[in-house]
Amino acid sequence: MRAASYGLGAAGQAAVSPLLEMLEQTEWSNGSSAACARRILHALGEAAERVSLSDVAGVAAAYDCCCAELKRYEATLTAWPLHNWDEPAEAAGKSGDIFAA
Amino acid sequence: MDALPAQAKGLRYTGTAGVIQSEPADEFGAELHMVAATAMQCLSAFAEKVAAADDAEVARAMAPLLMRCILEPEPGYQFEARHGTHAREVAAQALLKLCCGKTSALVSELTPVRADASNGAMHSTFVTGELSKPKDGLRNVTLLN
């Protein structure tokens, strides 16, 4: 996927329309689809030589979808999704009185 | 944790100075944060070309999205993820590119843009005019045409 991303990024303006089309078809349903979107966005930035309003609109739409998915993702969490909390109570979201001495 | 002074303990929980940078532990959440950052990287690459081409119309279309990324509350846990911070930094860079290139005539339209992330890594104010002294913990940046 990374190699394809770099290849399309080097392809120039001709790659912009297919990249935007692929971006529009992103399902945003799992890590793999999000990773694809990330690679497409990276390639799009490299490939575009003459940036148009529709290019910007395509990126804006993808960003909106990503933010909306982040909100849904947050709602599915039952505890802090963090791997560097070092106390079981923190991982369970029981922070208690944080300013207590 | 119990040995930490109360203030340090509070800082850790409220996500300000000294907090451990955190990010989602699962692939989906991490990828979503990286997509947000990469979208801003894409716009930053666009900004270089837009500024070089002096395309004010496209620059005007890009600015609200960049400002939104910098100023709006983070969705989900993006604020605490390092990629969320990175997205804001890249968005600010893209705005600077628009301000400093041939599209610099838009500076007055892009100011004041204040990135007010509260972890100290992203305190920037874009202003025109004379360089002003830092105040209220914010760093003012003068953009010269």
gemmi code that builds the backbone of each chain (N, CA, C; Angstrom):
import gemmi

chains = {
    "A": [
        ("MET", (0.834, -1.196, 0.000), (0.000, 0.000, 0.000), (0.882, 1.265, 0.000)),
        ("ARG", (1.965, 1.156, 0.795), (2.862, 2.305, 0.849), (3.514, 2.557, -0.516)),
        ("ALA", (3.939, 1.460, -1.160), (4.574, 1.594, -2.478), (3.596, 2.181, -3.491)),
        ("ALA", (2.346, 1.705, -3.433), (1.333, 2.247, -4.353), (1.106, 3.723, -4.097)),
        ("SER", (1.137, 4.092, -2.815), (0.945, 5.495, -2.443), (2.040, 6.373, -3.045)),
        ("TYR", (3.302, 5.908, -2.894), (4.406, 6.705, -3.435), (4.351, 6.741, -4.965)),
        ("GLY", (3.964, 5.618, -5.550), (3.871, 5.574, -7.008), (2.831, 6.537, -7.541)),
        ("LEU", (1.657, 6.534, -6.922), (0.585, 7.433, -7.364), (0.940, 8.890, -7.069)),
        ("GLY", (1.640, 9.095, -5.970), (2.057, 10.455, -5.637), (3.002, 11.025, -6.677)),
        ("ALA", (3.825, 10.141, -7.255), (4.784, 10.586, -8.268), (4.167, 10.663, -9.655)),
        ("ALA", (2.936, 10.210, -9.772), (2.307, 10.145, -11.096), (1.840, 11.497, -11.602)),
        ("GLY", (1.776, 12.464, -10.714), (1.395, 13.803, -11.161), (-0.111, 13.999, -11.267)),
        ("GLN", (-0.466, 15.037, -11.980), (-1.855, 15.501, -12.037), (-2.828, 14.421, -12.500)),
        ("ALA", (-2.345, 13.512, -13.359), (-3.233, 12.478, -13.897), (-3.780, 11.567, -12.805)),
        ("ALA", (-3.073, 11.475, -11.683), (-3.503, 10.572, -10.616), (-4.547, 11.205, -9.694)),
        ("VAL", (-4.759, 12.501, -9.828), (-5.614, 13.206, -8.860), (-7.061, 12.703, -8.881)),
        ("SER", (-7.647, 12.631, -10.072), (-9.050, 12.203, -10.161), (-9.269, 10.794, -9.618)),
        ("PRO", (-8.437, 9.801, -10.019), (-8.617, 8.458, -9.442), (-8.431, 8.438, -7.926)),
        ("LEU", (-7.477, 9.227, -7.436), (-7.255, 9.264, -5.985), (-8.467, 9.852, -5.263)),
        ("LEU", (-9.030, 10.912, -5.817), (-10.212, 11.513, -5.193), (-11.388, 10.535, -5.208)),
        ("GLU", (-11.493, 9.780, -6.302), (-12.583, 8.805, -6.408), (-12.408, 7.706, -5.358)),
        ("MET", (-11.170, 7.243, -5.198), (-10.912, 6.210, -4.180), (-11.183, 6.741, -2.783)),
        ("LEU", (-10.803, 8.000, -2.565), (-11.023, 8.614, -1.254), (-12.509, 8.694, -0.934)),
        ("GLU", (-13.288, 9.014, -1.952), (-14.738, 9.135, -1.773), (-15.373, 7.790, -1.435)),
        ("GLN", (-14.740, 6.713, -1.900), (-15.304, 5.379, -1.689), (-14.851, 4.725, -0.383)),
        ("THR", (-14.052, 5.453, 0.397), (-13.579, 4.897, 1.667), (-14.755, 4.546, 2.578)),
        ("GLU", (-14.689, 3.389, 3.207), (-15.805, 2.944, 4.050), (-15.673, 3.385, 5.511)),
        ("TRP", (-14.467, 3.713, 5.942), (-14.232, 4.190, 7.303), (-14.746, 3.202, 8.351)),
        ("SER", (-14.607, 1.919, 8.080), (-15.191, 0.946, 8.996), (-14.166, 0.209, 9.850)),
        ("ASN", (-12.919, 0.303, 9.506), (-11.897, -0.403, 10.280), (-10.528, 0.229, 10.046)),
        ("GLY", (-9.538, -0.319, 10.736), (-8.199, 0.250, 10.634), (-7.625, 0.177, 9.235)),
        ("SER", (-7.940, -0.888, 8.507), (-7.389, -1.043, 7.160), (-7.936, 0.015, 6.207)),
        ("SER", (-9.249, 0.274, 6.288), (-9.829, 1.280, 5.394), (-9.304, 2.672, 5.743)),
        ("ALA", (-9.120, 2.922, 7.043), (-8.562, 4.216, 7.445), (-7.119, 4.345, 6.970)),
        ("ALA", (-6.367, 3.253, 7.012), (-4.988, 3.278, 6.537), (-4.934, 3.562, 5.038)),
        ("CYS", (-5.894, 2.988, 4.292), (-5.977, 3.264, 2.853), (-6.225, 4.753, 2.620)),
        ("ALA", (-7.169, 5.304, 3.376), (-7.488, 6.727, 3.220), (-6.263, 7.584, 3.504)),
        ("ARG", (-5.506, 7.180, 4.509), (-4.293, 7.943, 4.855), (-3.299, 7.920, 3.702)),
        ("ARG", (-3.116, 6.766, 3.106), (-2.177, 6.657, 1.980), (-2.671, 7.449, 0.765)),
        ("ILE", (-3.984, 7.411, 0.545), (-4.548, 8.161, -0.583), (-4.324, 9.660, -0.383)),
        ("LEU", (-4.568, 10.126, 0.835), (-4.376, 11.551, 1.119), (-2.923, 11.961, 0.928)),
        ("HIS", (-2.022, 11.093, 1.353), (-0.599, 11.385, 1.198), (-0.241, 11.501, -0.285)),
        ("ALA", (-0.725, 10.539, -1.062), (-0.438, 10.547, -2.499), (-1.072, 11.758, -3.177)),
        ("LEU", (-2.272, 12.107, -2.732), (-2.986, 13.238, -3.331), (-2.206, 14.545, -3.165)),
        ("GLY", (-1.662, 14.736, -1.977), (-0.880, 15.948, -1.729), (0.332, 16.030, -2.630)),
        ("GLU", (0.951, 14.871, -2.870), (2.140, 14.841, -3.726), (1.776, 14.995, -5.197)),
        ("ALA", (0.672, 14.365, -5.594), (0.345, 14.287, -7.021), (-0.192, 15.602, -7.590)),
        ("ALA", (-0.982, 16.302, -6.811), (-1.660, 17.489, -7.346), (-0.653, 18.553, -7.769)),
        ("GLU", (-0.753, 18.961, -8.997), (0.120, 20.030, -9.505), (-0.647, 21.339, -9.633)),
        ("ARG", (-1.908, 21.233, -10.023), (-2.773, 22.415, -10.117), (-3.975, 22.138, -9.207)),
        ("VAL", (-3.932, 22.715, -8.033), (-4.962, 22.426, -7.029), (-6.256, 23.156, -7.388)),
        ("SER", (-7.338, 22.404, -7.395), (-8.633, 23.002, -7.731), (-9.543, 22.994, -6.506)),
        ("LEU", (-10.666, 23.673, -6.638), (-11.635, 23.704, -5.543), (-12.171, 22.303, -5.245)),
        ("SER", (-12.333, 21.505, -6.283), (-12.860, 20.151, -6.052), (-11.840, 19.281, -5.301)),
        ("ASP", (-10.542, 19.528, -5.525), (-9.528, 18.804, -4.764), (-9.654, 19.120, -3.277)),
        ("VAL", (-9.780, 20.415, -2.985), (-9.912, 20.847, -1.586), (-11.195, 20.281, -0.984)),
        ("ALA", (-12.277, 20.301, -1.776), (-13.553, 19.775, -1.284), (-13.446, 18.285, -0.978)),
        ("GLY", (-12.705, 17.550, -1.802), (-12.514, 16.121, -1.561), (-11.784, 15.844, -0.259)),
        ("VAL", (-10.741, 16.627, -0.011), (-9.987, 16.465, 1.246), (-10.857, 16.871, 2.433)),
        ("ALA", (-11.609, 17.955, 2.264), (-12.487, 18.416, 3.347), (-13.533, 17.355, 3.688)),
        ("ALA", (-14.088, 16.717, 2.666), (-15.093, 15.671, 2.903), (-14.474, 14.493, 3.649)),
        ("ALA", (-13.253, 14.126, 3.263), (-12.575, 13.019, 3.947), (-12.281, 13.376, 5.396)),
        ("TYR", (-11.862, 14.620, 5.614), (-11.583, 15.066, 6.988), (-12.860, 15.046, 7.834)),
        ("ASP", (-13.966, 15.477, 7.238), (-15.251, 15.445, 7.947), (-15.634, 14.016, 8.324)),
        ("CYS", (-15.484, 13.097, 7.366), (-15.806, 11.689, 7.637), (-14.923, 11.149, 8.757)),
        ("CYS", (-13.643, 11.516, 8.703), (-12.701, 11.043, 9.720), (-13.105, 11.557, 11.108)),
        ("CYS", (-13.455, 12.847, 11.184), (-13.853, 13.428, 12.480), (-15.148, 12.791, 12.986)),
        ("ALA", (-16.088, 12.557, 12.080), (-17.353, 11.928, 12.477), (-17.098, 10.512, 12.988)),
        ("GLU", (-16.194, 9.821, 12.317), (-15.870, 8.454, 12.740), (-15.165, 8.450, 14.095)),
        ("LEU", (-14.340, 9.459, 14.321), (-13.676, 9.574, 15.626), (-14.696, 9.755, 16.744)),
        ("LYS", (-15.765, 10.525, 16.450), (-16.798, 10.715, 17.473), (-17.523, 9.397, 17.750)),
        ("ARG", (-17.815, 8.653, 16.662), (-18.469, 7.353, 16.856), (-17.544, 6.400, 17.593)),
        ("TYR", (-16.268, 6.466, 17.246), (-15.269, 5.615, 17.886), (-15.223, 5.900, 19.385)),
        ("GLU", (-15.263, 7.195, 19.715), (-15.231, 7.579, 21.126), (-16.431, 7.002, 21.872)),
        ("ALA", (-17.595, 7.034, 21.216), (-18.819, 6.568, 21.868), (-18.796, 5.070, 22.141)),
        ("THR", (-17.978, 4.340, 21.404), (-17.934, 2.890, 21.595), (-16.996, 2.485, 22.728)),
        ("LEU", (-16.250, 3.431, 23.223), (-15.247, 3.087, 24.233), (-15.882, 2.982, 25.609)),
        ("THR", (-15.471, 1.995, 26.340), (-15.991, 1.835, 27.696), (-14.943, 2.225, 28.742)),
        ("ALA", (-13.735, 2.448, 28.306), (-12.678, 2.872, 29.217), (-11.665, 3.678, 28.414)),
        ("TRP", (-10.765, 4.320, 29.073), (-9.751, 5.081, 28.376), (-8.952, 4.140, 27.479)),
        ("PRO", (-8.867, 4.467, 26.185), (-8.170, 3.565, 25.261), (-6.680, 3.836, 25.234)),
        ("LEU", (-6.128, 3.990, 26.375), (-4.731, 4.400, 26.437), (-3.878, 3.263, 26.981)),
        ("HIS", (-2.727, 3.123, 26.390), (-1.891, 2.003, 26.793), (-0.828, 2.389, 27.799)),
        ("ASN", (-0.747, 3.653, 28.166), (0.320, 4.031, 29.078), (-0.174, 4.509, 30.439)),
        ("TRP", (-1.435, 4.210, 30.732), (-1.903, 4.450, 32.096), (-1.367, 3.321, 32.952)),
        ("ASP", (-0.780, 3.680, 34.057), (-0.054, 2.667, 34.801), (-0.799, 2.173, 36.031)),
        ("GLU", (-2.036, 2.627, 36.183), (-2.789, 2.155, 37.334), (-4.117, 1.570, 36.862)),
        ("PRO", (-4.496, 0.443, 37.381), (-5.757, -0.185, 36.962), (-6.961, 0.730, 37.131)),
        ("ALA", (-6.989, 1.522, 38.204), (-8.123, 2.409, 38.437), (-8.209, 3.477, 37.343)),
        ("GLU", (-7.045, 3.951, 36.887), (-7.040, 4.952, 35.827), (-7.543, 4.337, 34.525)),
        ("ALA", (-7.073, 3.146, 34.232), (-7.480, 2.465, 33.001), (-8.985, 2.240, 32.991)),
        ("ALA", (-9.568, 2.071, 34.180), (-11.008, 1.854, 34.267), (-11.777, 3.174, 34.282)),
        ("GLY", (-11.064, 4.280, 34.219), (-11.717, 5.580, 34.183), (-12.106, 6.117, 35.532)),
        ("LYS", (-11.613, 5.501, 36.599), (-11.956, 5.959, 37.948), (-10.859, 6.896, 38.444)),
        ("SER", (-10.974, 8.157, 38.033), (-9.923, 9.092, 38.409), (-10.132, 9.677, 39.796)),
        ("GLY", (-11.389, 9.682, 40.276), (-11.654, 10.193, 41.618), (-11.407, 11.684, 41.711)),
        ("ASP", (-11.094, 12.143, 42.885), (-10.816, 13.560, 43.101), (-9.377, 13.828, 42.687)),
        ("ILE", (-9.230, 14.401, 41.495), (-7.885, 14.506, 40.941), (-7.028, 15.532, 41.651)),
        ("PHE", (-7.674, 16.455, 42.375), (-6.877, 17.472, 43.043), (-6.654, 17.153, 44.520)),
        ("ALA", (-7.106, 15.995, 44.937), (-6.877, 15.616, 46.328), (-5.394, 15.329, 46.545)),
        ("ALA", (-4.901, 15.772, 47.653), (-3.473, 15.576, 47.947), (-3.205, 14.100, 48.197)),
    ],
    "B": [
        ("MET", (2.205, 7.394, 42.007), (1.320, 8.554, 41.889), (1.087, 9.226, 43.230)),
        ("ASP", (0.961, 8.417, 44.276), (0.653, 8.996, 45.577), (1.744, 9.933, 46.061)),
        ("ALA", (2.969, 9.688, 45.571), (4.082, 10.513, 46.026), (4.132, 11.859, 45.308)),
        ("LEU", (3.353, 12.016, 44.243), (3.390, 13.263, 43.487), (2.675, 14.367, 44.242)),
        ("PRO", (3.195, 15.599, 44.169), (2.461, 16.730, 44.745), (1.101, 16.851, 44.069)),
        ("ALA", (0.147, 17.432, 44.779), (-1.219, 17.516, 44.261), (-1.269, 18.232, 42.922)),
        ("GLN", (-0.468, 19.299, 42.774), (-0.515, 20.070, 41.531), (-0.040, 19.222, 40.354)),
        ("ALA", (1.047, 18.492, 40.565), (1.574, 17.651, 39.490), (0.581, 16.558, 39.130)),
        ("LYS", (-0.078, 16.056, 40.139), (-1.074, 15.010, 39.906), (-2.236, 15.566, 39.069)),
        ("GLY", (-2.659, 16.800, 39.416), (-3.732, 17.440, 38.669), (-3.337, 17.700, 37.229)),
        ("LEU", (-2.107, 18.157, 37.018), (-1.629, 18.431, 35.666), (-1.665, 17.175, 34.819)),
        ("ARG", (-1.314, 16.078, 35.434), (-1.285, 14.842, 34.660), (-2.686, 14.495, 34.162)),
        ("TYR", (-3.674, 14.681, 35.020), (-5.035, 14.316, 34.641), (-5.657, 15.300, 33.666)),
        ("THR", (-5.302, 16.575, 33.780), (-5.968, 17.568, 32.942), (-5.278, 17.762, 31.606)),
        ("GLY", (-4.217, 17.067, 31.372), (-3.619, 17.081, 30.048), (-2.847, 18.338, 29.726)),
        ("THR", (-2.304, 18.984, 30.733), (-1.498, 20.176, 30.462), (-0.023, 19.826, 30.615)),
        ("ALA", (0.790, 20.808, 30.921), (2.242, 20.608, 30.878), (2.680, 19.366, 31.649)),
        ("GLY", (3.530, 18.613, 31.040), (4.110, 17.465, 31.710), (3.322, 16.186, 31.549)),
        ("VAL", (2.162, 16.279, 30.900), (1.348, 15.073, 30.766), (1.997, 14.105, 29.779)),
        ("ILE", (1.778, 12.855, 30.008), (2.281, 11.845, 29.091), (1.450, 11.892, 27.822)),
        ("GLN", (2.104, 11.983, 26.687), (1.360, 11.965, 25.431), (0.733, 10.592, 25.243)),
        ("SER", (-0.532, 10.595, 24.973), (-1.261, 9.331, 24.898), (-1.915, 9.179, 23.544)),
        ("GLU", (-2.203, 7.995, 23.178), (-2.907, 7.749, 21.933), (-3.672, 6.428, 22.047)),
        ("PRO", (-4.656, 6.250, 21.186), (-5.449, 5.029, 21.280), (-4.587, 3.787, 21.117)),
        ("ALA", (-4.990, 2.755, 21.818), (-4.195, 1.532, 21.798), (-4.569, 0.611, 20.644)),
        ("ASP", (-5.736, 0.835, 20.019), (-6.139, -0.075, 18.954), (-5.869, 0.546, 17.585)),
        ("GLU", (-5.827, -0.306, 16.585), (-5.412, 0.119, 15.249), (-6.364, 1.142, 14.642)),
        ("PHE", (-7.664, 0.903, 14.802), (-8.644, 1.776, 14.165), (-8.526, 3.210, 14.686)),
        ("GLY", (-8.510, 3.334, 16.006), (-8.418, 4.671, 16.589), (-7.136, 5.377, 16.185)),
        ("ALA", (-6.027, 4.646, 16.214), (-4.741, 5.244, 15.840), (-4.745, 5.665, 14.375)),
        ("GLU", (-5.320, 4.832, 13.520), (-5.357, 5.168, 12.094), (-6.221, 6.401, 11.845)),
        ("LEU", (-7.336, 6.488, 12.556), (-8.206, 7.656, 12.367), (-7.470, 8.947, 12.724)),
        ("HIS", (-6.712, 8.898, 13.799), (-5.951, 10.087, 14.170), (-4.909, 10.425, 13.119)),
        ("MET", (-4.308, 9.385, 12.567), (-3.288, 9.632, 11.545), (-3.915, 10.143, 10.251)),
        ("VAL", (-5.140, 9.704, 9.963), (-5.827, 10.225, 8.776), (-6.052, 11.727, 8.921)),
        ("ALA", (-6.477, 12.146, 10.107), (-6.705, 13.577, 10.335), (-5.414, 14.359, 10.112)),
        ("ALA", (-4.315, 13.829, 10.639), (-3.031, 14.515, 10.458), (-2.610, 14.505, 8.992)),
        ("THR", (-2.837, 13.393, 8.301), (-2.428, 13.303, 6.899), (-3.281, 14.195, 6.012)),
        ("ALA", (-4.556, 14.370, 6.369), (-5.398, 15.304, 5.615), (-4.808, 16.710, 5.681)),
        ("MET", (-4.296, 17.068, 6.846), (-3.668, 18.389, 6.968), (-2.350, 18.439, 6.212)),
        ("GLN", (-1.619, 17.314, 6.192), (-0.383, 17.270, 5.403), (-0.691, 17.456, 3.923)),
        ("CYS", (-1.788, 16.856, 3.477), (-2.210, 16.989, 2.086), (-2.519, 18.464, 1.780)),
        ("LEU", (-3.248, 19.106, 2.692), (-3.569, 20.519, 2.481), (-2.309, 21.385, 2.538)),
        ("SER", (-1.338, 20.963, 3.351), (-0.084, 21.713, 3.423), (0.660, 21.632, 2.091)),
        ("ALA", (0.640, 20.436, 1.485), (1.251, 20.288, 0.152), (0.487, 21.113, -0.877)),
        ("PHE", (-0.839, 21.113, -0.749), (-1.659, 21.947, -1.633), (-1.272, 23.428, -1.467)),
        ("ALA", (-1.057, 23.830, -0.205), (-0.812, 25.247, 0.080), (0.418, 25.758, -0.650)),
        ("GLU", (1.444, 24.910, -0.747), (2.659, 25.332, -1.458), (2.342, 25.637, -2.915)),
        ("LYS", (1.536, 24.776, -3.521), (1.231, 24.953, -4.939), (0.255, 26.112, -5.159)),
        ("VAL", (-0.688, 26.248, -4.228), (-1.669, 27.340, -4.333), (-0.981, 28.696, -4.167)),
        ("ALA", (-0.063, 28.764, -3.207), (0.656, 30.017, -2.982), (1.542, 30.346, -4.180)),
        ("ALA", (2.168, 29.329, -4.766), (3.032, 29.559, -5.932), (2.224, 30.018, -7.139)),
        ("ALA", (0.996, 29.507, -7.232), (0.154, 29.860, -8.386), (-0.670, 31.111, -8.130)),
        ("ASP", (-0.572, 31.656, -6.926), (-1.327, 32.857, -6.559), (-2.824, 32.651, -6.782)),
        ("ASP", (-3.303, 31.487, -6.373), (-4.710, 31.151, -6.563), (-5.499, 31.506, -5.297)),
        ("ALA", (-5.960, 32.733, -5.241), (-6.640, 33.221, -4.036), (-7.954, 32.491, -3.787)),
        ("GLU", (-8.622, 32.091, -4.853), (-9.923, 31.431, -4.697), (-9.769, 30.099, -3.947)),
        ("VAL", (-8.787, 29.310, -4.347), (-8.566, 28.028, -3.673), (-8.023, 28.262, -2.261)),
        ("ALA", (-7.177, 29.268, -2.117), (-6.640, 29.579, -0.781), (-7.775, 29.920, 0.177)),
        ("ARG", (-8.746, 30.691, -0.315), (-9.893, 31.050, 0.533), (-10.711, 29.813, 0.903)),
        ("ALA", (-10.748, 28.853, 0.005), (-11.497, 27.626, 0.298), (-10.763, 26.755, 1.312)),
        ("MET", (-9.430, 26.815, 1.293), (-8.641, 25.985, 2.206), (-8.621, 26.541, 3.626)),
        ("ALA", (-8.599, 27.861, 3.736), (-8.386, 28.484, 5.052), (-9.392, 28.043, 6.120)),
        ("PRO", (-10.701, 27.999, 5.828), (-11.639, 27.605, 6.899), (-11.386, 26.196, 7.437)),
        ("LEU", (-11.001, 25.285, 6.541), (-10.740, 23.913, 6.978), (-9.500, 23.860, 7.874)),
        ("LEU", (-8.475, 24.600, 7.492), (-7.258, 24.644, 8.301), (-7.545, 25.266, 9.661)),
        ("MET", (-8.311, 26.351, 9.644), (-8.644, 27.013, 10.915), (-9.483, 26.104, 11.796)),
        ("ARG", (-10.378, 25.360, 11.159), (-11.236, 24.449, 11.930), (-10.395, 23.412, 12.646)),
        ("CYS", (-9.418, 22.874, 11.942), (-8.558, 21.859, 12.553), (-7.801, 22.442, 13.744)),
        ("ILE", (-7.365, 23.699, 13.599), (-6.564, 24.307, 14.662), (-7.424, 24.693, 15.862)),
        ("LEU", (-8.596, 25.240, 15.595), (-9.352, 25.902, 16.662), (-10.451, 25.067, 17.305)),
        ("GLU", (-11.035, 24.140, 16.559), (-12.189, 23.439, 17.113), (-11.764, 22.370, 18.111)),
        ("PRO", (-12.657, 22.044, 19.032), (-12.357, 20.955, 19.975), (-12.087, 19.663, 19.236)),
        ("GLU", (-11.213, 18.885, 19.786), (-10.844, 17.628, 19.143), (-11.986, 16.625, 19.213)),
        ("PRO", (-12.282, 15.958, 18.124), (-13.238, 14.856, 18.210), (-12.578, 13.654, 18.860)),
        ("GLY", (-13.346, 12.931, 19.639), (-12.798, 11.743, 20.269), (-11.607, 12.076, 21.147)),
        ("TYR", (-10.604, 11.280, 21.012), (-9.418, 11.473, 21.835), (-8.294, 12.123, 21.052)),
        ("GLN", (-8.664, 12.767, 19.931), (-7.634, 13.320, 19.073), (-6.757, 14.307, 19.817)),
        ("PHE", (-7.368, 15.059, 20.735), (-6.608, 16.071, 21.438), (-5.430, 15.463, 22.184)),
        ("GLU", (-5.649, 14.313, 22.772), (-4.590, 13.730, 23.581), (-3.619, 12.909, 22.760)),
        ("ALA", (-3.991, 12.580, 21.535), (-3.101, 11.780, 20.716), (-2.053, 12.671, 20.076)),
        ("ARG", (-0.855, 12.149, 19.954), (0.191, 12.993, 19.400), (-0.086, 13.335, 17.937)),
        ("HIS", (-0.847, 12.466, 17.257), (-1.178, 12.777, 15.869), (-2.190, 13.905, 15.796)),
        ("GLY", (-3.023, 14.045, 16.826), (-3.942, 15.171, 16.873), (-3.188, 16.479, 17.000)),
        ("THR", (-2.175, 16.490, 17.854), (-1.328, 17.668, 17.980), (-0.605, 17.921, 16.667)),
        ("HIS", (-0.147, 16.849, 16.041), (0.569, 16.980, 14.778), (-0.333, 17.584, 13.704)),
        ("ALA", (-1.603, 17.185, 13.686), (-2.540, 17.727, 12.707), (-2.638, 19.239, 12.848)),
        ("ARG", (-2.703, 19.711, 14.079), (-2.796, 21.151, 14.309), (-1.531, 21.869, 13.852)),
        ("GLU", (-0.392, 21.272, 14.148), (0.873, 21.887, 13.748), (0.959, 22.000, 12.226)),
        ("VAL", (0.599, 20.927, 11.544), (0.689, 20.930, 10.086), (-0.307, 21.922, 9.490)),
        ("ALA", (-1.501, 22.003, 10.083), (-2.499, 22.966, 9.604), (-1.975, 24.396, 9.763)),
        ("ALA", (-1.308, 24.648, 10.875), (-0.740, 25.988, 11.090), (0.360, 26.278, 10.070)),
        ("GLN", (1.163, 25.275, 9.755), (2.208, 25.447, 8.736), (1.585, 25.769, 7.379)),
        ("ALA", (0.494, 25.091, 7.062), (-0.166, 25.323, 5.776), (-0.695, 26.759, 5.700)),
        ("LEU", (-1.252, 27.239, 6.806), (-1.717, 28.623, 6.826), (-0.566, 29.591, 6.612)),
        ("LEU", (0.557, 29.291, 7.241), (1.728, 30.156, 7.068), (2.185, 30.170, 5.614)),
        ("LYS", (2.125, 29.027, 4.969), (2.517, 28.968, 3.559), (1.615, 29.861, 2.716)),
        ("LEU", (0.323, 29.844, 3.028), (-0.608, 30.695, 2.287), (-0.337, 32.172, 2.567)),
        ("CYS", (0.094, 32.447, 3.804), (0.337, 33.839, 4.189), (1.641, 34.375, 3.605)),
        ("CYS", (2.593, 33.487, 3.378), (3.927, 33.950, 2.994), (4.193, 33.832, 1.498)),
        ("GLY", (3.347, 33.155, 0.760), (3.574, 33.008, -0.667), (2.948, 34.144, -1.434)),
        ("LYS", (2.651, 33.893, -2.686), (2.045, 34.930, -3.509), (0.634, 35.253, -3.037)),
        ("THR", (0.074, 34.345, -2.260), (-1.266, 34.598, -1.725), (-1.217, 35.415, -0.438)),
        ("SER", (-0.067, 36.053, -0.181), (0.081, 36.800, 1.069), (-0.909, 37.954, 1.171)),
        ("ALA", (-1.519, 38.334, 0.055), (-2.552, 39.372, 0.118), (-3.717, 38.940, 0.986)),
        ("LEU", (-3.789, 37.631, 1.251), (-4.890, 37.112, 2.064), (-4.610, 37.200, 3.559)),
        ("VAL", (-3.413, 37.703, 3.924), (-3.039, 37.715, 5.338), (-4.125, 38.368, 6.190)),
        ("SER", (-4.652, 39.491, 5.712), (-5.655, 40.192, 6.517), (-6.915, 39.353, 6.703)),
        ("GLU", (-7.177, 38.462, 5.742), (-8.366, 37.604, 5.871), (-8.112, 36.436, 6.814)),
        ("LEU", (-6.840, 36.100, 6.978), (-6.512, 34.933, 7.794), (-6.190, 35.297, 9.229)),
        ("THR", (-6.271, 36.564, 9.570), (-5.916, 36.968, 10.922), (-7.138, 37.505, 11.640)),
        ("PRO", (-7.208, 37.424, 12.954), (-6.272, 36.655, 13.751), (-6.665, 35.177, 13.806)),
        ("VAL", (-5.712, 34.340, 13.606), (-5.927, 32.898, 13.762), (-5.130, 32.481, 14.992)),
        ("ARG", (-5.806, 32.025, 15.979), (-5.087, 31.671, 17.201), (-5.236, 30.187, 17.492)),
        ("ALA", (-4.118, 29.514, 17.473), (-4.136, 28.106, 17.833), (-3.994, 28.037, 19.335)),
        ("ASP", (-5.034, 27.611, 19.977), (-5.074, 27.720, 21.422), (-5.108, 26.347, 22.078)),
        ("ALA", (-4.337, 25.417, 21.521), (-4.232, 24.107, 22.160), (-3.591, 24.303, 23.522)),
        ("SER", (-4.062, 23.584, 24.509), (-3.645, 23.898, 25.876), (-2.529, 23.019, 26.395)),
        ("ASN", (-1.815, 22.325, 25.546), (-0.694, 21.554, 26.080), (0.640, 22.257, 25.905)),
        ("GLY", (0.598, 23.501, 25.456), (1.827, 24.272, 25.404), (2.639, 24.048, 24.147)),
        ("ALA", (2.375, 22.974, 23.428), (3.151, 22.706, 22.221), (2.646, 23.520, 21.046)),
        ("MET", (1.435, 23.990, 21.124), (0.839, 24.693, 19.993), (0.202, 26.001, 20.424)),
        ("HIS", (0.993, 26.922, 20.900), (0.458, 28.237, 21.220), (0.968, 29.203, 20.167)),
        ("SER", (0.135, 29.533, 19.232), (0.571, 30.432, 18.169), (-0.520, 31.442, 17.872)),
        ("THR", (-0.117, 32.660, 17.627), (-1.075, 33.666, 17.191), (-0.507, 34.313, 15.941)),
        ("PHE", (-1.270, 34.302, 14.892), (-0.815, 34.932, 13.670), (-1.363, 36.349, 13.632)),
        ("VAL", (-0.474, 37.312, 13.601), (-0.902, 38.698, 13.579), (-0.135, 39.436, 12.494)),
        ("THR", (-0.699, 40.506, 12.043), (0.027, 41.388, 11.144), (0.507, 42.584, 11.934)),
        ("GLY", (1.354, 43.379, 11.344), (1.864, 44.554, 12.019), (3.170, 44.265, 12.728)),
        ("GLU", (3.453, 45.083, 13.730), (4.737, 44.961, 14.407), (4.779, 43.740, 15.299)),
        ("LEU", (5.997, 43.230, 15.474), (6.200, 42.095, 16.369), (5.837, 42.526, 17.778)),
        ("SER", (4.949, 41.798, 18.379), (4.544, 42.157, 19.732), (5.170, 41.215, 20.742)),
        ("LYS", (5.275, 41.711, 21.944), (5.899, 40.903, 22.989), (4.944, 39.785, 23.416)),
        ("PRO", (5.522, 38.669, 23.818), (4.660, 37.582, 24.292), (3.813, 38.047, 25.479)),
        ("LYS", (2.573, 37.672, 25.482), (1.721, 38.013, 26.612), (0.687, 36.914, 26.798)),
        ("ASP", (0.234, 36.769, 27.985), (-0.773, 35.760, 28.303), (-0.357, 34.366, 27.857)),
        ("GLY", (0.922, 34.121, 27.867), (1.386, 32.790, 27.530), (1.318, 32.454, 26.063)),
        ("LEU", (0.934, 33.408, 25.238), (0.829, 33.135, 23.808), (1.981, 33.804, 23.070)),
        ("ARG", (2.423, 33.173, 22.029), (3.532, 33.704, 21.251), (2.959, 34.327, 19.974)),
        ("ASN", (3.264, 35.581, 19.792), (2.764, 36.256, 18.590), (3.796, 36.172, 17.476)),
        ("VAL", (3.337, 35.883, 16.305), (4.216, 35.750, 15.155), (3.869, 36.821, 14.142)),
        ("THR", (4.852, 37.571, 13.739), (4.606, 38.600, 12.738), (4.849, 38.039, 11.343)),
        ("LEU", (3.926, 38.250, 10.489), (4.073, 37.798, 9.109), (4.430, 38.996, 8.250)),
        ("LEU", (5.572, 38.910, 7.628), (6.030, 40.022, 6.795), (5.806, 39.688, 5.332)),
        ("ASN", (5.199, 40.606, 4.612), (4.995, 40.370, 3.178), (6.305, 40.559, 2.414)),
    ],
}
model = gemmi.Model(1)
for chain_id, residues in chains.items():
    chain = gemmi.Chain(chain_id)
    for i, (resn, *xyz) in enumerate(residues, 1):
        res = gemmi.Residue()
        res.name, res.seqid = resn, gemmi.SeqId(i, " ")
        for name, pos in zip(("N", "CA", "C"), xyz):
            atom = gemmi.Atom()
            atom.name, atom.element = name, gemmi.Element(name[0])
            atom.pos, atom.b_iso = gemmi.Position(*pos), 0.0
            res.add_atom(atom)
        chain.add_residue(res)
    model.add_chain(chain)
structure = gemmi.Structure()
structure.add_model(model)
structure.setup_entities()
